[in-house]
């Protein structure tokens, strides 16, 4: 008999497998002995998450102007989330650092700001919209 550890839904069990000789009736070569299965005290521990610095870095990257041929600048969603508040409307003039909208992601409110001065030429989202990472949100010209 051989003993193995099996993890099912984050619960680790010790199971014993007995090797049987095959016969002509089509019985399996190996069988799991379920009655002897016992939970094991140890459980895998996930690595600590470091989401906040990555989220801040993505937000900074999304706020940087994309290289373009004078077409303006498009603010893109740095992460998936929900639009809580749109602080600008089409035609508004904004300065570098002005808050354009508030995005809720990972149970946190993230203020997305303009990284350059300009005029708001398009607002592509409204309050309550769900967005994915990289979705265009606001276009400045």
N, C-alpha and C positions, 0 to 999 in steps of 0.2 A: 504494500500500500504506500502511496506517495501523498505527501501533505503539501498543499498550495495555499497561498493567500489570494483572495479574490476581493476586489472592491466593486460594490454596487451602490450607486447613489451616495457616494462619499462615506459609505459604511464598509469597513474591511472585515472579511470573514476568513476563517481558516477552514478549508475543506479537505477531506481525505478522498483520494481517488484510488479505486481498486482495479487492478488489471485483471480482466477475465479472459478465459480462453474462448475463442469464437466457436460457434457451432453451426450446424446447417439450418437452424431455425431463424437465422437472420438477426440474432440478438447482437447488441452493440459490443465492441471490443472493450470499452471502458465504461464504467458507471460512476456517478457521483453519489457519495454517501451523504445524503442530506440531513439525516437525523443527528449526525455528529458535528454539524456545522455550528461554530460558536463565533460570536463577535470578538474581534481583537481590539484591545484597548487603544492601540495607536491609531491615529487618523492623520492623513496627509494635511500639512499646514500650507496654505497658499502663501506665496511671496508677498510681502507688503507692497501695496500699490503706491505709486508716486504719480498720481494723476494731476495734482495741482500745478507743478512746474511745467508738465507737458501741455496742459491746457493753456497756461499763460503764454508759452512759447508759440502754440498754434494761433492764439489770438493775435500776438504781435506779428506773426507771419501773414495772417489774413489782412491785417491793417496796412501792410506795406503796399505801396503802389505797384501794380503789375506793369512791366515794361510794355509800352504801346507806342504807336505812331501818332501821338497827339489826340487820341480818341477820348481821353479822360481816365478815370480810375474807378474800378468796380470793387466794392467791399464784398468779400465772400465770407460765408459762414465758416468759422474755424473748426466747428464741431457740430454734430447733430444737436438739435434742441428745438425750443419753442419760443416764438417771438412774444415777449411780454409787453413791450412798448416800443413804438416808433416815435422818435423825438424830432424828426425832420419831415418836411413835405417838399414836393417838387417845386423848384424855384428858390428855395432857401439858399442863402449864402452861408458857408461854414468855414471855420478856421481849422488849422491843424490842431488835433486834440479834442475837438468838439464831439460830444456823444451823439451818434447817429441813431442807435437803437439799443435795446436791452434784450439779450438772449438768455433764456434759462436753459442750462445744460448741466447734467449731473447734479441736480438739486441746488445749483448755484446760479446767481444772477451775474451775467457778464456784460459789462458796458462795452460796446464796440464803437470805436472812435475813428474819426477821419485822420488819415496820416498826411494829408496835404490840404491846403485851402482850395476852395472851389465852390461851384454852384451845384445843387442837387438837381440832376436832370431826370432821374427816374428813381422811384421807390418801388421795388419789386415784391415787397412783402407787406402784410398787415398784421395787426395784433391777433395772436392766436394761431398764426400759421406755424406748421412744423417744417423745419428745414433740415437738410442733410449737409454734411461737411462738404464745402466747396460750392454750395449753391450761391448764386449772386443775390445780394440783398439790396444794395443801394449803388447807384451810378452817379459819380461826380464828373463834371466837365470843367 
